Amino acid sequence: MKDISIGLLELGYRKNTNSLKANEQILTYAIKADELGFSRFWLAEHHAPKPSTSYTNPEILISLIAGMTDSIRVGSAGTLVKMYDAYHIATNFKLINNLFSNRVDLGLSKANPSTEYTLNQLFDAKDNTLFSKKIRELHTLFYNEKENFETQEIVIPPFNGSIPEQWYLSNSYRNFNDAIDYKLNYCRSIIHGYNLVDKDYNKQELNHYRSLFFERNGYYPKVCLAVGVSIDTTIEKARKKYYDALESENTNPREAWSVIPVTISSLQETLYQYQELYGIDEFILLDTDLNNDKRIENIEQISLKFHFQKELIHEN
């Protein structure tokens, strides 16, 4: 059994607080995740019509977290690329990546923003044709640097600097061709959609994608699986906590995320099962608890359970 890496997904919501205090809590959570040995800290982009929303586009928080941490990779999951000019995305993420030791990730989301005002910010169209155009433009800006400068006087600072890791975000494996063509790592989510858990593992399909990617690009892509969890001391309590939260938000479970109720021990068992079933060694966890102290307690226990700090303990 191979080692497992775990990153964290942040949606920007906290309970009973305002947006600025929520941002302080997010920073605390990210710093603790870095200290505890987690692999990534990804922030989603949301434009939800809620007064308590802590941020929309996460680029500023990504910069802050990268500057306040040492080892953890920090990034977006994902940037709503249809809302922005590709040049804007490329210049911001390339600069941040080179300022902070080449540990910034750019997750590419095809989702539309959620309100009428933000939906009207889309440049050309409201379908995935625009998304394909944007990721093609990003690829050209990142990988054709010399030609872009000589023919169009385009510079994405720092010139000849490191390109951020780019990730195709999807809840299926239908988009492998784009990932191969544009050198994108792949994060599959079993959170975003009803009843996605424990279905369609598609391990053989994933291995075929890895092989095709290697044939085209000369190296293997990174792959991870995003998993939503509700954590408590028993699975029954974890399930009740999540459904109580849905009820308080007047959300139909069929319209909500796919979330797995777990204890810390059953989480370990689940991820080792998924490692075998999906053929994936890195997971991105969304903890649905909106209490920051509880989230920190959870990652402390997860880090201990998976021995993320064994090197630090050995040195001491």
DOTI-728111 format. One record per residue (C-alpha): x, y, z; residue in three letters. Coordinates in steps of 0.25 Angstrom, whole numbers, plus 5000, padded with zeros to 4 digits. Example, Ala and Ser with C-alpha at 12.3 -4.5 7.8 and 13.67 -1.06 7.14 Angstrom:
<rs>
504949825031ala
505549965029ser
</rs>
This chain:
<rs>
500050005000met
500650134996lys
500650265004asp
499450355003ile
499550505001ser
498350595006ile
498050735002gly
496950825007leu
495850894999leu
495351035005glu
494051085000leu
494051215009gly
492951195018tyr
492951195033arg
491851195044lys
491351315052asn
492351415047thr
492651525037asn
493451525025ser
494751585030leu
494751495043lys
494451375033ala
495651415025asn
496551415038glu
496051275041gln
496351225027ile
497751275029leu
497951215042thr
497351085036tyr
498351085024ala
499551115033ile
499150995042lys
499050905030ala
500450945026asp
501050915039glu
500250785040leu
500850735026gly
499650745017phe
500050745002ser
499150854997arg
498150965001phe
497151004990trp
496151114990leu
494951114982ala
494351234975glu
492951264978his
492051384975his
490951344985ala
489951454989pro
490151445004lys
490551555012pro
491551465020ser
492351425008thr
493751435012ser
494351454998tyr
493951434983thr
495251414974asn
496251354984pro
497551414977glu
497851514988ile
497651404999leu
498551304991ile
499651414991ser
499451435006leu
499451285010ile
500651255001ala
501451365008gly
501051315022met
501351165019thr
502651085016asp
502350955009ser
500850945005ile
500450964991arg
499351074990val
498451104979gly
497051114973ser
496051004971ala
495651064963gly
495751194955thr
494451224947leu
495251244935val
494051284926lys
493951414935met
495351464932tyr
496351504921asp
497351394919ala
498451494920tyr
497951534934his
497951394939ile
499351364933ala
500051494938thr
499451474953asn
499751324955phe
501051324948lys
501551444957leu
501051384970ile
501651244966asn
503051304964asn
502951394977leu
502651274985phe
503651164982ser
502851094970asn
501751044979arg
500451114974val
499351034967asp
498351084956leu
497051004956gly
496251024944leu
494751024946ser
493751024934lys
492551064944ala
491751194942asn
491651294953pro
490351284961ser
489651424960thr
489151494948glu
490151614950tyr
491351524950thr
490751434939leu
490751554930asn
492251574933gln
492551454923leu
493251504911phe
492651434899asp
491751324902ala
491151244913lys
491451104909asp
492751014909asn
493251064896thr
493751184903leu
494451104914phe
495151024903ser
495551154896lys
496151214910lys
496951084913ile
497551084899arg
497951234901glu
498551204915leu
499351094909his
499851184898thr
500251294908leu
500951204917phe
501651114907tyr
501951194895asn
502751304903glu
503851334893lys
502951334881glu
501851424888asn
502951524891phe
503551534877glu
502251534869thr
501251604879gln
502151674889glu
501451594900ile
502251574913val
501651494925ile
502651534937pro
503551474940pro
504051444926phe
504451304926asn
503951274940gly
503251154945ser
501851124940ile
500851094951pro
500350954952glu
499050944945gln
497850854948trp
496650814940tyr
495450804950leu
494350714947ser
493350614953asn
493650514942ser
494750464932tyr
494050524920arg
495150634918asn
496450554916phe
496650604902asn
496750754907asp
497650714919ala
498650634909ile
498650744899asp
498850864909tyr
499750784919lys
498750794930leu
498750704943asn
497450644946tyr
496550664959cys
495350584959arg
494250624969ser
493250524975ile
492650644983ile
492050724972his
490750654968gly
489750564975tyr
490050414978asn
491450414972leu
492050334984val
492550194981asp
492150194966lys
492950194953asp
494350174959tyr
494850164944asn
496250124949lys
496650064935gln
496150184928glu
497050274937leu
498250184934asn
497950194919his
497950354921tyr
499250344928arg
499850264917ser
499350354906leu
499850474914phe
501250414915phe
501250384900glu
500950524897arg
501650604907asn
502850514912gly
502450514927tyr
501250464935tyr
500150564940pro
499750574954lys
498450524958val
497550544971cys
496150514976leu
495350624983ala
494450564994val
493450635003gly
493350585018val
492550615030ser
493450575042ile
492950535056asp
493250435067thr
492250335061thr
491750315047ile
490250345051glu
490650475058lys
491450515045ala
490250485037arg
489250555046lys
490150675046lys
490250695031tyr
488750675029tyr
488450775040asp
489350875033ala
488550845020leu
487250865027glu
487650995033ser
488051045019glu
486750995014asn
487550905004thr
486950784998asn
487950664999pro
487750634985arg
488250774981glu
489450774991ala
490850714990trp
491150574991ser
491750565005val
492250445013ile
491950435028pro
493250385035val
494050365048thr
495550395047ile
495750245047ser
494750215036ser
495250325028leu
496650255028gln
495950125023glu
495150195012thr
496350265006leu
497150145006tyr
496050074999gln
495950184989tyr
497450184987gln
497150044981glu
495850054975leu
496150194967tyr
497650174966gly
497950304972ile
498950334983asp
498550484986glu
497250534992phe
496650674993ile
495750675006leu
494550775007leu
494250775022asp
492750825023thr
492850865037asp
492751015038leu
493351035051asn
494851065050asn
495251015063asp
494650875059lys
495250885046arg
496650905052ile
496350795062glu
496050695050asn
497250725042ile
498150705055glu
497550565056gln
497650535041ile
499050575041ser
499350485053leu
498550365047lys
499350375034phe
500650405040his
500850535032phe
501850585043gln
502650455045lys
503950525040glu
503750645049leu
503450555061ile
504750465058his
505550595057glu
505050635071asn
</rs>
